[in-house]
Amino acid sequence: MNKIETPLLAIAGNGDKAADPREVKFAAQNVKSQDVKYINFSKKNGYSNDYGHLDLNLGINAKKEVYSEIYKWLKNRTEK
């Protein structure tokens, strides 16, 4: 992990049983990159649901909530 220097957007769903959000956050906190963002898609963080693993791609609100966050993150890096 400490060799990763590229920008990283780490996303997790609070209801994810396959990729525990705590593990995703740990990974994001332990890369060498200075450009890291971690998002936990959960009701607590203002999203419509505690996203599960497949919900991040296929959930009813994934396009509106998850995809829009990914788009914003990518767009911010192409405009620099």
N, C-alpha and C positions, 0 to 999 in steps of 0.2 A: 504494500500500500504506500509506503513512504517513497516510492519511486515515481508515482503518478504526479506529473507536473502540469497536465493539461487541465483546462477548465472542467469543472464537474458540477452537474446538476443531479443531485441525489433525491429521488422521490420515494415516498413510502406511504402506504395506507395504514391507518391506525388499526384496521380490522384484518390486516394481512397475516395469514397463518403460515405462508410459505417464506416470506422475507420479513422477518420481525423488524418493525420500525426502529427499535433500539440498535439493532445490528447495522442497519442502513446508516443511521446517524453516526454510529461509531466509525464506520468506514469513511464517511464524509469528513469526519474530524481528524482522521489519521492519514490523509494524503498529503503530499508535499505541495500541491497546487495552492496558490494564494487566492484563486478564483473558485470558490466553492459555495454552493447554495444547497441547503437541505429544506425540503418541504414535506411535511407530514399532512396528508389529506385526511382530516378528521373534523368532526362536528365542533370539537373544542377550538379548532383553528379557523372556524368560520365556513367550512365547506358543508355541503348538504348531507354528507354521510361519513361514516368511518369506513373508508374505502378498503376493500379486500384486494387480493393480488390481481385478479382478473378485472376488477372494477376500474383499475387505473387505465386500462385500455378499452374495456367494453361496457363500462358502467353507463347508466342512463345519463348522468351529468358529466361524463368524462370529457366530452368535446368542449363543453362550456367551462369546466373547472380545471381539469388536468391539462388538456391540450393547450388551453390559453396560457397557462403558466409556462409550459415548455416553449411555446411560441415567443412569449415575452423575453424569456431568458436567452433564447437564440438570437432574437432580433437585437437585443442590447449588445450582444457581442459582435454582430456584423456591422453595427453602426459606429464602432470605435475606430 
